[in-house]
């Protein structure tokens, strides 16, 4: 077993363990398990996904333009067709984003945040710990380096912040899918992988600018785009919950089990 595969297995086991802990905690505290783990299904679901896609497409579009202007990439027409978009871009990238969000945010982050909840900055510590694991988990990818792992870890910060502030998996899923899909469509490597896109690009400058074979996460423009996305996530959640706190990452209200009276009232109005 290679070191990268061994680390992946370790991470999956760790996520499962913390996920079981989170489920047990919710059941013991009589909290709604699915909603407490971020698996909410309400009117905000499509909005969160679309917002996540929009933020990341804008950010990667800026990275693409900056890298071209700096001479860090050379660009040619792409080979994207409707069939290749569905079969080679949308479906596999959506599946990969869903799996990673389930493992790293729904299971792992939920459990770690509960364990660290008594600490003053416990939720921020949980963000950083799980983001570090997320970055390290990509070290086995094509072209990966310590620098790209750090850049990928910044992505873990984005998705973790989005998850904890909204208490939902859908904004981080939209951000994750949007980041990967926009990279592919602009012809940039997706953590070492290439898919058909609107453009096809090749590295023509310093790796610190374009991330080399790994992709934008390994370059300065890509990392700055990650920081921009984090700021935009806070703008979005602050708009929804004006009294939320960046320091504690407390924005969306804690899901509570609805009382019998409230359920009866909801049933009468439905």
N, C-alpha and C positions, 0 to 999 in steps of 0.2 A: 504494500500500500504506500503510495507516494505521500509526502508530508502535506501537500495541499488537500488530498483526498481525506487524509486522517483528520486534518483540521475541520474540514467540512462535516465529517461524521460527528466530531466532537461538538461542533456548533449546533447541529440538528438535535443531538441528544440534550444539550444544554437548553435549547429553546423548548423542547418538549417538557423538560423538567420544570422550568420556570412557568410554562403554560399551565401545567397541572397544578402548580402552587397557586397561580392566579385564579384558576377555576375553583379550587378548594376554598380559597379566601372569600370569593364572591358568594359561594354557597353558604359558608359559615356566617357571613354578615348579611345574608338574605338580600343580596343585590342581584339584579337581573344579569345573568352571566353573559349572554351574547352582547348586550349593550355595553356592559362594563369592559368587555374585551374589544370594543370598537366595531363590532359587527352590527351596525345600526342600519335600518332600512326605512328611510323617511324622505321627505321632500328635498332635503339637502343633499342627498346622494348624487344625483346628476349634476347639481351645481358645483359640489366639491370636486368631482372628477373633471368637469369642464374647466374650472378655475385652475386646477393643477396642470392640465394640458396646456392652457393658454400661457401660464407663467413660464413654464419650461420651454415652450416653443419660442417665446420671445427671447429668453436667455440664450438658448443655443443659436438662434438666429444672429444675435449680437456676437457670439463667439465665432461663428462662421465668417462674418464680415470682418471682424478684427484680425483673425488669422490670415485671411486673404490679403488684407491691407499690409500686414506685417511680412508677407511673403513666406509665411510658415506652412502654407499648403498650396498646392496647385490643383485647380479644379477643372473637371471635364464633365460633359453631359452624362447623366446617369442612365440606368437601364430599367427603371421602375415601370411596371405595368400594374393594372388593377389586380390581376391574379397573383403576381409576386408580392404586392402589398399585403393582400389578405393572408397568403400562405407562408410568406417568409418574413414579414414585418409585424403586422398587427397581431396575429394569433400567437406566434411564439413569444413575442415580447410581452404581450398581455399576460400570458401564462407564467412567464418568468417573474414579472413584477408582482403578480398575485401570490406566487409561492414565497418570494422573499419577504413580502409584507406580512404574510401569515406567520412565517418563522420569526423574523426579526422584530416586528412591531406587535402583532396580535399576541403572540406567545411570549417571546423573550422579553421585550420591553415592558409588557404588562406586569410580568412577574418581578422583574428587577425593580420597577418603580414601586411596587408594593413593599418589597423588602427594604427599600431605602426611604420609604415615605416618612419616617420619623425624623430624618435629617433635614436641616434647614434648607439645603439646596439639593435634596434627594432626587427630585425629578430631573434636574440638570445633570447630576452625576449619572443617573440612569441613561440619559441621552448620550453622554460621552462614552460610557462603557460599551453600550450596544453599538454605537457608531464605530468604535475602534474594532470591534469584532466584525462588523460589516465590511470595513475596509480591508482587514486582514484576510477575510474570507475570499477576496478576489486576487490574492497574490499568486495563485496558480494560473491566472488567465494569461493569454498571449501578450507579451510586451509589458507585463506588470513589473513595477518597481516600488521601492519604499515611498517614492514621491506620489505615484499613482494610487497607492494604498491610502495615503493621507487624503488625496483628492476624493477618492471614493468614500472615505470616512466622513468627509464633509457632506456627501450625499446622505449618509446615514443620519447625520445631524438634522438635515432638512426633513427627512421622512419621520424621524422620531419627534421633532418639535411639532410637525403637522399632526401627528397621531395624538400626542398628549394634549395639545391645545384644543383640538376639536373633539377629542374622545371618540374618534371614528377613524376607520381605516381608509375611507374613500378619498380624502384629500391627499394623503401620502401615496395612495395607489395612482391617482391621476398625475401627481408630480413625478413618480417613478416611471410610469409608462411614458409620460410626455418627454422626460429627459432622454430615455433610451430611444424612443421612436424618432424624435426630432434629430438626434445625432445620426441615426441611420438614414433618414430622408435627406439630410444635408450632406450625406456622403462621408461622414466621420465615423471612425471606429467606435463600437459600443463595448467598452471594457475588453478590447482585444478581438471583437467579432465584427464582421462586415455583413451588411445586408444591402439589397438593391435600394437605390434612393433616387431623388430628383437629380442629384449630382454624384459624381465619383471624385474623391480627392485623394491625393498622395502627399506624404510629408516632404516638404522641400526646404525646411528651415530647422532651427534648433528645437530639440525635443522638449525643452522647457517651455516652449511656446505652443506646441501642438500636441504634446503628450505621446508622440511617436505612434507605435503600433497599438498602444493601449487605447488612446483616444483623449478627448479634451480634459478628462479628470486629472491627467498627468501633466497638464500645462498650466501656466499662470492665468491665461484668459478663462479657461474652464473653471479654475478654482475661484476666481473673482465672480464668475457667473453663479457659482454655488452660494457665495456670500450674498449676492443680490437676491437670489431666490429666498434665502432665509429671511431677509428683510421684508420681501413682499409677502411671505407667509404671515409674518407678524402684522403687517398692514391689514391683511385680509381678516385675520381672527380678531384683531382689535376693532375692526369695523363691525363685526358680528357681536362681539362681547366687549363693549367699551370699558367695563370695569375690570377686565382681565389683567393679570400681572405677568410681565415678561420674566421677572425675577423668580417667580414660583412656577411659571408655566401653567397657571390656573386660569382657564378661560371658560370653556364649556362647563355647565353644571355637572356634578357627579350624578350618574344615572342611579335612580332609586326605584325600588319596586313600587308600582302604583298601588294605592290602597283600593279596597273593594269599592268604596264610594266613588272614587275617581273613575274606576273601570265601569261602574254602572252608569255614571254620567256620560262617559264617552260612548257607551253602547246606545244610550238614548238619543244622542245627537248624531250618530252615524246612520 
